Amino acid sequence: MSTLSIQRPRPTIATRTLARSPAERRVRVPVPVLMRLQPMTARGVIFVTIGDEYRNANVVVYSHVAERDRGPLPTSQLLVLGGRVERED
């Protein structure tokens, strides 16, 4: 049985502003999960594709985070993801 806890809401940003966020900025984004991949060769890393009507983005979930959040991560259709923006140009 899981317990519901009430927490003070933390600010989030919309995916349409994610593209304009500077690199290295810490963000929280509520998004639908489109796909998850956990290749056998990835040493526990999970690759999550998120997106909505404005943007799609790829998220890398490292093994220690995946282990910590193993309840909601594999099954949830909607997640609030927090992390640092990284870009490949």
N, C-alpha and C positions, 0 to 999 in steps of 0.2 A: 504494500500500500504506500503510495507516495503522499507527501505532505505539501500543502500549498503554503507558501510563505509570502507575506506582503512586504514588498521592499519599496523604498523610495525610488521613483522613476528616474532613470538617468537619460540624458539627452541622446537622441539618435539623429542620423541624417538620412535623407532620401537617396536612393540610388542615383537619381539624376544629378545630384551634387557630388557624388563620389568621384566622378571623372575629373572634376575641378579641384578636388582636395589635393593639397601639396603632398609630395612624397614624404614619408616618415611620420605623417600626422596620425594620431590615434583616433579611430572612429568606431562607432557602433551603428549597425545598419540592420533594420528589420526586413527580411527578405524571404521569398519562397525558395525552396530548394528544388532545383531542376534535376540534378543528377549527382551521384556520389560514386567515386571510384577508389578502390583500395587494392592496388596491384600487389601481388605477392612479393615483388622485388622492391617495394617502397619502404620496407622496414617499419611498418605501422603507420605511415603517413596516409592520410585520407585527402583526396582531391574532391572538392565540392564545387559544383557549378551552381551559381545563384543567379536570379534575375527576375525582372518584372517587365512591365510594358515600356520602361525607359532604357534599361541597361541589363547586360549580362556581365558577370565577373567570375573569375576563378579564385577560389580560396584554398590555401594549403593549410591543413590542420595537422600539426605535428603530433607524434605518437603520445607524448605526455599529456597534451590537451585532449586528444581523442580518448585516452584512458580515463581522464578526469570526468569528461562529459559523455561517457559511453551510453548513458540512458537516453537522452534526447537526440544525440547526433545521428545514429543510424536510422531512426524511424520518423522523426519530425518532418513535416512538410513546410513548416515555417520556423525560422530561427532568427534570433537577434544575435548577430555576430559582432564581435569586437576584436580589433586588432590594429596593426599598423599598415598604412598604405605603402605598397611597393610597386614600382613600375619597371617595365622592360621597354626600352625604346628601340 
